[in-house]
Amino acid sequence: MATAVESLGKLERRITISFPLTDVSVEVEKRLKVQARTAKAPGFRPGKVPLKMVAQQYGYQIESEVLNDKVGRAFNDAANENNLRVAGYPKIEPKQESAAGVLEFDATFEVYPEVVIGDLAAVEIETVQADVTEAEIDKTIDILRKQRVHYHVKGEASEHGDGGADLAAKNGDRVTVDFVGSIDGVEFPGGKADGYAFVLGEGRMLAEFEAATVGLKVGESKTFPLAFPEDYHGKDVAGKTASFTITLQKLEWPHLPEVDAEFAKSLGVADGDIAKMREDIKVNLQREVSGRVKARNKDSVMDALIKVAELEVPKALIAQDSDRLAEMTRQDMAQRGMNVKDVPFPPELFAEKAERRVRLGLILSQLVGDNKLQATPEQVKAQVEEFAQSYEDPAEVLKYYYSDRRRLGEVEALVLEQNVVNYVLGLSKVTSKPVAFDELMGSNAQQA
């Protein structure tokens, strides 16, 4: 049996669960007899072990199982009888004082909050929009060309020329150098290399190192000071000034492929049609832009919902999501090849993000339930088909999602969120502003 629900705060509740000790004893004995049918012990045939020996071996485990089962069942019954929506897991502790022959436990837990959503018609939301122009297509083609760059020795004739009369190193050239560094006249680990190659202007080396290399010709050397930053990854030299001597051993100039039929074929256009290549690039860019615009606008809607909704967020749900985010981070880093065996992942580091996720989840759940915004099978299929458009075999993509309920559930969640976004935008005061392509795409649009 369970006592009346006791309120300990806005969301925290407590009930006391009790049942006769004899109920536990009877159930333990029953399970011990079942265990005895297959129990083994030296000197006894299977199933012939004395019940007393079975109790010595399995009694504690079976008693724990019985208690867990009875307390769990009693708690669930009490929650159902009182129409409680329990958030997270209850904390169950034995009472310090119980009546003779009775076991009593206090179950402390949180309930789901009431979610009050304000007037959406009064909410102001700024959305963004972006277009793909010929300039963005040209810029993307330049990026694709640079990704396919190859190098020729400067000054030597090749099928693409000799690189010009200027034989001095400049940004964009690939240089191969020997270098040696010292601090206070003493060489330091990692400060020396022979035949080290890098491309000038990519920022792979410290700025002083690249600046000293620019202008050198093959066979020339230069000695220069280099101040390591305070936060340099090499702690032994961080914040110190070294003297470096570099010698240019090889100088190569970059050749970018021409935008011709061969280039188009390298991008998957079988007949080498440049117009078709540009159209394919435009379609891909539009798909990427559409996805990013949708994500930006969704974030704006979610920010607005957080401001307009009033609710208490259960601490138990925040703790659970913090643990989940910590474990997801650990797994992600491990998959990237990082050694995370001894790396701590304190859940409190993820508490702020978890609180937002839980808050939004409760708000969205309320909106979906009140306004029937659940994802329909037709919407889910349309979303999967949209994903499939960017793959060579769309049918395989559909099979991939529909063969796994978990994967399909992820798509359903995306559709549900978009339903909420569309619903909120349909009610609120929306203003739209254009956003520059480079700003929308971020660093991806700036790659050289």
Steps between C-alpha positions, in 0.01 A plus 500: 500500500601865463424815694351817355728704276699760696607819320859606577526786249382613160578168336638276776268244658528217753299192580561227756473141386442221752422130497516212753836334549325165461416589137872525430583179688233301317615624158869437584426143606298441185786621278758300697302183431497580131876566511555168682367304202813580300751594773837322500741435786796262551383157615140549391318420180339800321167577667584304815686776687344559845285814515711636787811492280311660213394778736859555612615531138212692341299642789643854503466540124143368493397713798634811324311409185176449692535833681575684176203337328257572782612859556503573129154349448359683803645830381361459147157409642505808724605726213221366279237525773593865559533584128863604549730558201834410655803683357815291512549229762389507862750499786391217728640469853396277795336688785706520817212387719234253390223316683574146609464252218469772238745627237472869414674705232491869410484568127604856409451610142408784264195536281471657157421871517208696368610677182340838441564642153435870457331682214685389187328769297696762696836331441743668260733271304765597246567242232770496232506428130785451254538452125751311291632721220752448222764654729452221756526239225825659374640511852415134555669406173813688616496302824463174308790598274723576800411163650642342182817710480827338402853643498790540254858599574530873443728587208481156338297441186191282539179429311352801682795739463791594726326724754644826370827685525470589870686223683438638850259328740157661539165418651339202331834333422594170658843528661731231632742628763765391746484687829663503840396701804679580825425686822795668668727317255362154587295294256169375640292189425274547200692805381683329216392331178631418153284490189196648670227599250208740546294744295562868565192697601303212649599589856646161573815661640531795738471839327868595558613170346290548186600867468870403512448239228326736259752644253760224532638325192618139489832467685457824697494509880370745757542531876223673693348523851171327572294572812288202604153596631431462872234237421718304254437126518869429565521597866883491507521788252170683561560869565869480402687649203705268280749563223424305183702441186314374196634388163271469198566166330210478255241743361182393320221711352133400507308408189120503524305283256320685223122514511448271204337170411764300689438707811125444469556126463712499817190634679280217376356658184545207262479692173713791623225757440610814687149647506371183662788512748404853600135398537598204721709731717209746522257225607742377768559854627127570511446182701774601744371858525146377555616275784696777669220754464259249648737434792552873567126566493431203723746634757321836492166331564642293785654808661161672479320202655740493794422867568124467469452173693481471878592174671717341765753253359541172697854466635483124444452546125786750482729256681404216265562711190830629640615140543383420147686797349816412691490143370427616144803731520719219629391266220546770234853576615586129515373451143730784391795300629554691824603318816219580744554214741619722784334824390228619742166608354322669793126511421476848655695633200199412286231619744425829323457335162298219657269749673423669168441168326265376770315832518447502124394137504227575754383807308490315169317208655234739631459673165486174306240350734281809515507568127534153346836572336623139493700387197288318246627199301474711182718774649758249618518336159538840330787588734678171433455551126651847534803349676527242222525761222866565571597131459562297187254227600195659671329162537783377724462808719129433548581140588765617747252708698195277477695189606584650841231639729756710689618674183142564394431638847776756451333616178163517676656723767633737230161518331325560833737788578434651158126469558542701819716758321240543224220524756676769704605700193140487379379671819782737592619833358769403251753725332745361244844632420744392228826350619822488301594162360843503667351592837244221476750237394761612752853367468398253230457788257838646586712196425782564253 
